[in-house]
């Protein structure tokens, strides 16, 4: 039976059509950024939150002596930045953007892609423009019919120069269906002293390239990157991550500030077992909430694993390299108690338009040998004759980037017909 009436918690054709009408429409940011400006403390808190004490990010005196001339932010620091660049919506646009077409569905981040064109440096401000560029219906054995929503976050620095693109795909599935069909079981055993010693030895062995250039000529296909280990993941790790990352989903603030937000958006604060309203994000640290949603344990954020992959790559490439592109897929949950080994292998290298590129297959792999997040990155390296030249964005400003992305993800007539079936 074709479902056409939009219903809370149900994936209907009408909801898909309403979502499609938002394509290319700038969406105002709901929350202020965690950081309005790149500061020494903000960058250090973020880097420490994922276990990175790279002096390029944490020591302004060291960073001043690099090719960048000042402290720079880690690649995924953009998550914490972004003053709203969306124009003030008129009445028609407000009506179009009101509410979530997929309200009540489970929403799971599946893919995240990045492209960086220039760094965010000490003192920089940043603007972000969010817009939806794709909606696709796909079947799923886990959650029945699902809606894949593609959103762009376009970042420009305070001078209006394009900094980066973050493009994410979220899978929206009916929660009751996914709970009924979920088959994953989780068996976690306490770590032995030997296992913990192995993890600690890996931490102790970690090195970074730093000021010693890694030249493109010296890189060989098949070369393994020195792995990074993250774990065993604890609730404390998630808390420290939030100190640098912010809350992202739930507006920041506690007690009276949170109460003001709750009055406006009660759905963000479902009651806990004591009937106390609490953030929806608590499924990342509260076992009871995770189990209510059909999951065996709390799990990390996709943004954490994306950042871990960047940590692997930036340590390997050194201060003079540039992480240009990263695409990764989140295929399995990374639960509290899991240990993640972050690995990479060089799979290609080439010279293109004066850029010296290296392709690296990357992955996050847990202690059970399961790959939770595979990905592919493109790193630009210096040669002995030439420094890295930063890549140019496809368009020079935010409006041009929106047009570029809509062309890239143009919805075909066949796709629209499929959505109405």
C-alpha positions in Angstrom: 0.0 0.0 0.0 1.3 3.5 -0.9 1.5 5.7 2.1 0.8 9.3 1.3 -0.3 11.0 4.5 2.6 12.4 6.5 2.7 10.8 10.0 5.0 11.2 12.9 7.6 8.4 13.0 6.4 6.9 9.7 8.3 7.2 6.4 5.6 8.4 4.0 5.8 9.5 0.4 4.5 12.9 1.4 7.4 13.4 3.8 9.8 12.5 1.0 8.2 15.0 -1.3 8.3 17.8 1.3 11.9 17.1 1.9 12.6 17.3 -1.8 11.1 20.8 -2.0 13.9 22.0 0.3 16.7 21.2 -2.2 19.0 24.2 -2.6 17.2 26.3 0.0 19.6 27.7 2.6 18.6 26.5 6.0 19.2 28.8 9.0 21.4 27.3 11.7 19.5 26.4 14.8 22.3 26.9 17.3 25.2 29.4 17.6 28.6 27.9 16.9 30.7 26.5 19.7 33.5 28.8 18.6 33.0 32.1 17.0 36.8 32.5 16.4 39.8 30.3 16.1 41.6 30.7 19.5 44.5 29.0 21.1 42.3 27.5 23.8 39.5 26.5 21.5 41.8 24.6 19.2 43.8 23.0 22.0 40.6 21.8 23.7 39.4 20.3 20.5 42.7 18.6 19.7 43.1 17.2 23.2 39.5 15.9 23.0 40.6 13.4 20.3 44.1 12.7 21.8 46.2 15.0 19.6 48.9 17.3 21.1 50.4 18.3 17.7 52.2 21.6 18.4 51.0 22.9 15.0 47.6 23.1 16.7 48.6 23.6 20.3 51.8 25.7 20.4 51.6 29.2 18.7 55.3 29.7 18.9 56.0 26.4 17.2 53.3 27.1 14.5 54.8 30.5 13.8 57.9 28.8 12.4 56.0 26.6 10.0 55.0 27.4 6.4 51.6 28.5 7.8 53.1 31.3 9.9 50.6 30.8 12.8 48.6 28.3 14.7 46.2 26.4 12.5 43.1 24.4 13.4 42.8 20.6 12.8 40.7 19.8 9.7 37.5 18.9 11.5 37.6 21.9 13.8 35.1 23.3 11.3 32.4 21.3 13.2 32.8 23.8 16.0 32.7 26.9 13.8 30.2 28.6 11.5 28.2 31.8 12.0 25.0 31.5 10.0 25.3 32.7 6.4 21.7 31.8 5.4 19.7 34.9 4.3 16.7 35.8 6.5 13.9 33.6 5.2 10.6 35.1 3.9 7.3 33.7 5.0 7.1 31.1 2.2 10.6 29.8 3.0 9.8 29.7 6.7 6.8 27.5 6.0 8.8 25.3 3.7 11.5 24.8 6.3 9.2 24.4 9.3 9.5 21.1 11.1 11.3 17.9 10.1 9.6 15.9 7.4 11.1 12.8 9.0 10.2 13.6 12.6 10.1 10.6 14.8 12.3 8.5 12.5 15.7 7.2 13.6 18.4 9.2 11.8 21.8 7.7 11.4 24.9 9.2 9.8 26.1 7.0 7.0 28.6 8.9 4.9 30.6 12.0 5.4 32.8 13.7 2.8 35.1 16.7 3.2 37.1 18.9 0.9 39.5 21.5 2.3 40.9 24.4 0.3 42.6 26.6 2.9 43.2 26.4 6.7 41.4 28.1 9.5 44.1 30.0 11.4 44.5 31.8 14.7 42.0 34.7 14.8 39.9 33.5 11.9 36.1 33.7 12.0 34.0 31.5 9.9 30.5 31.5 8.2 28.6 28.4 7.2 25.8 27.9 4.7 23.7 24.7 5.1 21.5 23.4 2.4 20.0 20.0 1.3 21.2 18.8 -2.0 19.7 15.3 -2.3 16.9 12.9 -1.1 16.9 9.3 -2.2 14.7 6.4 -1.2 16.5 3.1 -0.8 15.5 -0.3 0.7 17.2 -1.6 3.8 17.1 -5.0 5.4 17.7 -3.3 8.7 15.0 -0.7 8.6 12.7 -1.5 5.7 12.4 1.5 3.4 14.8 4.4 4.2 15.3 7.9 3.0 18.9 9.0 2.4 19.2 12.8 2.8 22.3 14.6 1.6 23.2 17.9 3.2 26.0 20.3 2.4 27.7 22.5 5.0 29.8 25.2 3.1 32.4 27.1 5.1 34.0 30.4 4.3 36.4 32.3 6.5 35.9 35.9 7.7 37.3 37.3 4.5 34.7 35.4 2.4 37.2 32.9 1.1 36.1 29.3 0.8 37.5 27.1 3.5 35.9 23.8 3.2 32.9 21.6 2.2 31.3 19.0 4.5 28.8 16.8 2.8 26.9 14.3 4.8 24.4 11.5 4.1 21.9 10.6 6.8 19.7 7.5 6.7 16.2 8.0 8.1 14.4 4.8 9.1 11.3 4.0 11.2 12.5 3.3 14.7 10.0 0.5 15.4 10.9 -1.3 12.2 14.6 -1.0 12.9 14.1 -2.3 16.4 12.1 -5.3 15.2 14.6 -6.2 12.6 17.8 -5.5 14.5 19.9 -8.6 14.8 23.1 -7.3 16.1 24.2 -8.7 19.4 27.2 -7.3 21.4 29.5 -9.4 23.4 32.2 -7.5 25.3 34.6 -9.1 27.7 36.7 -7.2 30.3 40.1 -6.4 29.0 43.0 -8.5 30.2 46.2 -6.9 31.5 48.0 -8.1 28.4 45.4 -6.5 26.1 45.7 -3.2 27.9 49.5 -3.4 27.8 49.3 -3.8 24.0 47.1 -0.7 23.7 49.4 1.3 25.9 52.5 0.2 23.9 50.8 1.4 20.7 50.1 4.8 22.3 53.8 5.0 23.5 55.0 4.2 20.0 53.1 6.9 18.2 55.2 9.4 16.3 54.3 12.3 14.0 56.2 13.6 10.9 56.0 17.2 12.1 58.6 19.6 10.8 60.4 16.9 8.7 58.8 17.1 5.2 57.4 13.9 3.7 58.3 14.2 0.1 56.0 12.9 -2.6 58.9 11.2 -4.4 59.6 9.0 -1.3 56.1 7.7 -0.9 55.5 4.2 -2.3 52.3 2.4 -3.1 51.5 -0.2 -0.5 53.2 1.8 2.3 51.4 1.4 5.6 50.8 4.4 7.8 51.7 4.1 11.4 48.4 3.2 13.1 46.6 5.2 15.8 44.7 3.6 18.6 41.6 5.1 20.2 40.2 3.3 23.2 39.0 1.5 25.0 36.2 4.1 24.6 34.8 5.3 27.9 32.0 7.7 28.9 34.9 10.0 30.1 36.3 10.1 26.5 32.9 11.2 25.2 32.7 14.0 27.8 36.2 15.3 27.0 35.3 15.1 23.3 32.3 17.3 24.0 34.4 19.9 25.8 36.2 20.7 22.5 33.4 19.8 20.0 30.5 21.4 21.8 27.1 19.7 21.8 26.3 20.1 18.1 22.7 18.7 18.3 21.2 20.0 21.5 21.6 23.7 22.1 24.4 24.4 24.7 23.5 25.4 28.2 22.3 23.8 31.4 19.5 24.1 33.9 17.5 27.3 33.2 19.1 27.8 29.8 18.2 24.2 28.9 14.7 24.7 30.3 14.1 27.6 27.9 15.1 25.5 24.9 13.0 22.6 26.2 9.9 24.8 26.2 10.5 25.6 22.5 11.5 22.1 21.5 10.4 19.4 24.0 11.2 16.7 21.5 14.9 17.3 22.1 14.5 16.2 25.7 12.7 12.8 26.1 12.2 11.8 29.7 14.7 9.4 31.3 13.6 6.5 33.6 13.1 9.0 36.5 10.8 11.0 34.2 13.4 13.8 34.0 13.6 15.4 30.6 17.1 15.0 29.2 18.9 15.5 25.9 18.3 13.1 23.0 22.1 12.9 22.7 22.3 10.8 25.9 22.1 7.6 23.9 25.8 8.2 23.4 26.5 7.7 27.1 23.4 6.3 28.7 22.9 2.6 28.3 19.2 2.7 29.2 18.4 5.2 26.4 20.5 3.2 23.8 18.6 0.0 24.6 15.2 1.8 24.3 16.3 2.5 20.7 17.2 -1.1 20.0 20.9 -0.7 20.5 23.0 -2.9 22.9 25.1 -0.1 24.2 25.9 3.6 23.8 28.1 4.5 20.8 30.4 7.2 19.6 29.7 10.0 17.1 30.6 9.8 13.4 32.5 13.0 13.8 34.8 11.4 16.3 35.9 8.7 13.8 36.2 11.3 11.0 38.5 13.2 13.3 40.5 10.1 14.2 41.1 9.4 10.5 42.3 13.0 10.1 44.7 12.5 13.1 46.2 9.5 11.3 46.7 11.4 8.1 48.0 14.7 9.5 50.5 12.9 11.7 51.7 11.0 8.6 51.9 13.9 6.1 53.7 16.4 8.4 53.4 20.2 8.7 54.1 20.8 5.0 51.4 18.4 3.6 47.8 19.2 3.0 44.8 17.0 3.6 42.6 17.8 0.6 39.8 15.2 0.6 38.3 12.6 2.9 35.3 10.4 2.3 34.3 7.8 4.9 31.3 5.5 5.5 30.0 4.6 9.0 29.0 1.0 8.6 29.0 -0.3 12.2 28.5 1.3 15.6 31.6 1.9 17.8 30.3 1.1 21.3 31.5 2.2 24.7 34.2 -0.3 25.7 35.4 -0.8 22.1 39.0 -0.1 21.0 39.5 1.4 17.5 42.6 0.9 15.5 42.9 3.6 12.9 44.9 2.4 9.9 45.9 3.5 6.4 47.6 2.3 3.2 48.9 4.2 0.3 47.1 3.0 -2.8 48.0 5.6 -5.5 50.0 8.6 -6.3 50.1 11.0 -9.3 50.9 14.5 -10.5 47.8 16.5 -11.6 47.9 20.1 -12.7 50.9 20.8 -10.6 49.5 19.0 -7.5 51.3 16.0 -6.1 48.6 13.7 -4.9 48.6 10.6 -2.8 45.6 8.3 -2.4 45.3 6.6 1.0 42.8 3.9 1.9 41.9 4.4 5.6 39.7 2.5 8.1 38.6 2.3 11.7 38.8 -1.3 12.9 37.6 -2.5 16.3 39.2 -5.1 18.6 36.9 -7.8 17.1 38.5 -7.2 13.6 35.4 -5.5 12.3 35.9 -2.4 10.0 33.4 0.2 11.4 34.4 3.1 9.1 36.3 2.6 5.8 37.3 5.6 3.8 39.6 7.1 1.1 41.7 10.3 1.4 43.7 12.5 -0.9 46.8 14.1 0.5 48.9 16.7 -1.2 52.6 16.4 -0.5 55.6 18.7 -1.3 58.3 17.5 -3.7 62.0 18.4 -3.3 61.5 21.1 -5.8 58.0 22.5 -5.0 55.9 23.2 -1.9 52.3 22.2 -1.7 50.0 24.5 -3.6 46.6 24.7 -2.0 43.8 23.5 -4.3 41.2 25.9 -5.6 37.5 25.4 -4.7 35.0 24.7 -7.5 33.4 28.2 -6.9 34.7 31.3 -5.2 31.8 32.0 -2.9 29.0 30.3 -1.0 26.3 31.0 -3.6 28.5 29.6 -6.3 29.2 26.5 -4.3 25.4 25.9 -3.8 24.9 26.0 -7.5 27.8 23.7 -8.1 26.5 21.1 -5.6 22.9 21.2 -6.9 24.2 20.5 -10.4 26.3 17.6 -9.1 23.4 16.1 -7.2 20.7 17.0 -9.7 17.5 15.0 -9.0 16.4 13.2 -12.1 12.9 12.7 -13.2 13.3 8.9 -12.5 14.3 9.6 -9.0 11.3 11.8 -8.4 9.1 9.2 -9.9 10.6 6.6 -7.6 9.9 8.8 -4.6 6.2 9.0 -5.5 5.8 5.2 -5.9 
